[in-house]
Amino acid sequence: MSSAFHDIPIGELLPQQPPFRFVDHLEDFQGNTARVSFVVSQEAMLVEDGCLSAAGLMEHMAQTCAARTGYHTVYILHKPVSIGFIGQIRGCRILRLPAVGERLDSVVTVLDEVFGITRVTVEVNCGGKLIASAEMKMAVPDAS
């Protein structure tokens, strides 16, 4: 873990606030790739029957993308965080739902950026095993 990234308050990178925040820390940023972590909390929204729901897992994937974009916008471009949106989700696979107390380690990788639309893949791991993945297209005004 890179403490330089881990020490950045995630609230600087994401507009979402608890209990609707599904990323705890930016763990690493390498240009087109970023890693984040999140420990599923009972207090988080979208927790049902002791597990983060499918909707919560998808929101975690979207916020993983937002954390990467937020870091790039704030620390590379020196601009304020912009609110973006997911325009498309393709090939979403949810292999299992994470339980309260489990740590998610997720990676977002930019595939391409065209006309203000960024296409990414997101992989969510829990306990070293892939539990979810998707390809997403997102748009963020003024983030380039």
Secondary structure, 3 states (H helix, E strand, C coil): CCHHHHCCCHHHCCCCCCCCCCCCEEEEEECCEEEEEEECCCCCCCEECCEECHHHHHHHHHHHHHHHHHHHHHHHCCCCCCCCEEEEEEEEEECCCCECCCEEEEEEEEEEEECCEEEEEEEEEECCEEEEEEEEEEECCCCC
